Amino acid sequence: MTHSTFNIKFSLIGLFFLLYTSQFITAQTHVDDEGVVRWTKSNKEVCNFGTNYAIPFSYWKWRAPLGADYHKAIDEDVYHMARLGLDGYRLHIWQGYITDAEGNLVFNEHLELLDYLFFKLKQRGIKIFITCMYGGEGGGYTTQFKNKCISNQNCWPMQENYLKQLVSHINPYTNISYKDDEDIIAFAIHNEPSHGTNPEQTTAYINTMYDAIRSTGCSKPIFYNITTSAYQKEYILASKIEGTTFQWYPTGLTSNMNLHGNSLPNVDAYTIAFKDEIEQRKTPKFVYEFSPSDVGKSATMYVAMARSFREAGFQFAAHFAYDPLHAADSNIEYRTHFLNLIHTPKKAIGMMIAAEAFRYIPLGESQGRYPLNNDFGPFHLDPDKDLAEMITKEKFLYSTSTNSSIVSAKTLKQVAGTGNSQIVKYNGTGAYFLDKIKNGVWRLEVLPDMLWVKDPFFAPFLEREASVIQNNSNLMQLDLPDLKAGFAIKGLNTGNTIKTFANGNTFEIKPGTYLITSPDTKYLEENTIIANNINLNEYYTSAKTINSAHLVHKPLKEIPLGETLNISAFVANPNPVEEVYVTVLSKGGGKNYPMKKSVAPFKYDVELPKELFKTEKVLRYHITVKTNKNNLIYPSGIPGAPLLKRRKYRGDLRLDDTIEPYETMVVDNARPVLLFNAETDWNMVVKPNRSDLIEKHPSKYSTQSVIKLEPKRFKGIDSLKFIRMYCADRIAERKLHLKNKHELVIEGYPLSEKDETLHITIALKDATAYVGKINVSSSNNYFSINLKDLKQGQLPLLPKPYPGKINLPYWFKTKSPTQFKLSEVEHIFLGIEKANPNTINSGIAISKMYLK
């Protein structure tokens, strides 16, 4: 409370003045006759893109053990939002934290942090959209009514009381009430309201809360969620509200794993079943939440979603949710989402470009359909590389390494990205930003190297590091015409004492903020402000270091006979790494193969010779990381003596039950290309909905396991129920063996004695779909389809989008199909028809899937 005590005293002095003058304050925003929210002073359209961020409330108890300074956390996170050019912010308030049993506002640490957060957002020029109420999560008046706050009219007076006090609350950091704050665009009444079966009560509830806000003299537009209760849309639209809120999770929620492959078809369009009713009413639309959930490589998706939002007529969109830096390493908040500039630099730069695209596209304008809309205006999307980029005369932004040519290096004012480009060559894995101060003077900001050591979308807990960072020194090269060879590099942020010169245009750089000055230029940096109210010397990063040892390596399932094998591993260790090597055991002992340190952080590589792969076999190997403290032997990561120094009998390839090896099959060309094995891959199957059930079961053939494709296990009314398997990696492993593979074979059986029809959809990397059907009979335990018999068709979009109540698309058919090419196959979808109510045990058991 120390941050607020002084300011609260002075806010009381201003309270009487504000109460007297508030009736004369002109509305900052209004809705015009065409249903567009505009800034009253300029009459310009409101157009803001940003994020949710809820450090005063969300996962409060989960984050408590961290003992973080939440004011400092807000400082660093809001800085990073501004650094990304985000100009919109949205929050649903957990009213249970800041109210009493009567709905009175309680001045406590949560409300004080909220005020401080709004204050810091205002300093950065970020506009705010407030949703006043969350669900009945407990605390305050919600303790009594729980999830009946809306349907129980006895709770309405408490909510009215709360709303009146909230919008009239004077922020002690600004001495301005929320309702009169020019940086607060609008209010929404409730986050995701759950209405009962009495539709007339829906309109009455909304109007009651609307009137409560208006009774304070608040003139800002008031919105209401229409997607959660879309079945009562006519009663919502019959209320007094000015605007409606929407959300979009195009890849569903909580898949519990990183989803691979091209998901741009999932975000090609945002369709609203009741679009005509909204347009007829001239109701503005805001997106209160969106995220490409569980998709690690989603830089392109952010841009595509921004494009779809503008086409659908949205003026405001807020991602859900930005992860606070102090807890982002474990992704402890909303595990299905993951966005933080330090820990997800490529995704974050994608958000930066998406914000630019949102502001660039005129309201309601279409940019065409996928894949023809991968290039629009100054934007380019390449889903295969996860490359999103924006190239104009003044800006060059890219999410990952790019070979694209810029418009003109002489006119550039901002460069931001990761990896390499025409302007920047950089070995590190973190993001960097270049801002031109004047000719020959640039501000450079470099962020730490990062590495995902665990799947961040899997069940999180504080002690589980999903992402680690390291402040390494990396090589950087700048090619800017106004920076002459030998330019000066001077550290600016606190504690950064680096003063050096480039060798030509190349130099070593550590994370921090720097002033880059051409030899023929002088510059005094005092009190310089760059875009988004960023000070020249500002810099924020995490104080956390790597807590435990990690090695990231995924062994190949199969490799061709007689070829070399490249093995890469990423090592993160709190102790200095002295050596990393691969050990292959063999009769007579075995051999160590030293891994070479890459120029890229964390990475080590080695090529195993062809001599190891002359015959078909199972290659078993370990990777050892030697530090100044111990030898860690992977995959177990258990410390111990070097493998070749251990006592063992001739021919022993298995050491003990704690040090199991990595395994890779060495196979001949004649062998099938394995795409799926239920025994090991069952938990990687992508389902339509998070509540759908896919488990591993024993097969009726005793040596195998199966998954069961059962219509009764899937929710929804779709006539076809699909699951999805990612197989691009398996196909790439056997790319030399694809020429003679002509059939897709599936081992399994129907769950009843009745024949079943299995629907096959094979998706290429560009989302071209090829479809076919297979009859599954109990008379055989395998069935197949010739790849030549597949026909071009449409693609089911999995996971299914949320919310599903507003008619978001389930099927996609590309506007630019390509010819079938086995090496381009990315996903295989298996579908079954909706169950006949009279059929018992309808479904198909699937054990394996392969090409032969």
C-alpha angles and dihedrals in degrees: 000000000000092000092058107037096083094043095047091058091054093043089062089059091053093043096083092046092050094047089052097045101036092087088062097048111113117232110262094207134023141173114247127215092272094055097257121137110230138182104251098217097051100020087225120148115263105244116166134156126189146104149286116248123172111179093145090063122003120102088347095162093041092055095041096092089062090067091210125179097242095197089056089046091055090048093054098040096047088048090055091048089053090045087058092051094245110160101178133071132182133184136174107214119230093225091186088072095054107034138073127221092281095050095257116151112253119210103223140132093285094055092042091053090048090054091047091049092052089048092054092046090053090051089058094046093248114152120225134224113189125202103197103205140036127190128292095285094151133264128088115016091340090072091073099040102031110179092351094076091111102037096042108075090199086074096052096085090055090052092047090051092049095048093050092051095042098054090042093048112122113223106229091211094057104021087226127116118237092245091054098041108116091208093060106086102190147329130245117203101218138008104224107346119202109210125194128231095280104092095183087061089057093063091042092051094049093047092048092054091041091054091048091058094043091050089070092061092256110155100179117120113271120217136194133199111254101172100064090052098029090142086070096042095128091056092048091049089048090062128089097259119125099209145024131223129219138184135204131201100167094181096044123241137289102003084164092227143061109275114222132205139037112331098167091107087061090062102036094110140007107216125189118200092207097042093128094056092052093047092047090053089046092231119168118230130220127183106225096182137013137155140157087236120214093000110125095186097052106130091113092046093060090056093045091050091051088051092050092047093055092047089053091052103256119156099187131033129178124190117225110255143352110206115231109243095233091062103026096097089073097031085227097163117060101356095194089061127053124179127148129136093228099042100032104031098160092049090046093052087048088057090049091054091044090056089053091049092049091054093042099054116079115239110275097006119137122219093197131257133301130309093013090058094059084101118046129150108324092337131102130185127195110177094186091062095030085237120159116172143172121201122185134144090271105027135054112179126167134167096212140000113318138184093201120131120237126230096240132339090206094063098043117123102167136031124178133165150090129272124003135339141154089279104035133037111190133167097198127096098224128090125264135198131204119193122182114230096178137320108315094008125093136168112226123196119186123188127206126275113262136197131187104225096175135025101275092205094060119096104300134212131172096254092053111089108209094170131024132193133205131190098228128167110242137181117257132183124194123198106190119141095222093054107081121206114284095029118176125254117201126180114234109175122087112288094010104123097164115139116169145129132243121252094234097314098329128093145155114255136186126200112286143081121294143182111227112200130182113234091246094052133081123198137175108208102199117137096353116162122193130190119321092021094289117160118229095243099040118126133159130185139146122280089210119112130195105294101190141015119275136181119186114201133141113197118220114252095218137006132186120263116258098018132114120254123224112207121193127184133179116218127198116175134162088222128063110274113230101176142356122196143165118235120205112189119212140160107298095027118300137243140266119227112199115226118224120231110244124222085243114085118263094004128125127178140190135171115220112214127249090246089078092058106049094116136035110268146123110275110216120191144157132210119220124200112199117199133169087267108042151328113269113200118203151247084032095037090216116150117239149123118310110278097238091054094057123105111250140148121260109275096020107140095167115069106185142318095275099054106056113170134234110259133210126175116231105208141181123239091256093062118100118255104247112221102167137013116182091208093065106013105045093106093053094063113118113226129202094241133018091240093055114107127233116164138161115258134181112261123235081241098074100220096056142065126219142193118223122229098203122167092211089062092061126078125217139058098267114134090222124048115204138188124193134222123193109219108157091107093052091049092048090054091058099035091129090057101051101093095080097040111106107150137063108216126194123191115210145082142240115272091228132038089258120096116251133205116232115202115213125201119178115194123201121213091263090053096254105149130213118192140193144149134243127198110227112206131183088226091077138034097216135043134182148190127211110240090225089064093062117108130203111266145141131303126233110228109232137221090034114246124256128257097037094179096084098057100258109180121272097182131055131189119185121239091215111040122189132208119273112268120173094213089059096055112123109164138018119205122201117198139184130194122255111277122262107236089227094054119094120209094002112179148078130265114217124196107165141359124199147151121247 
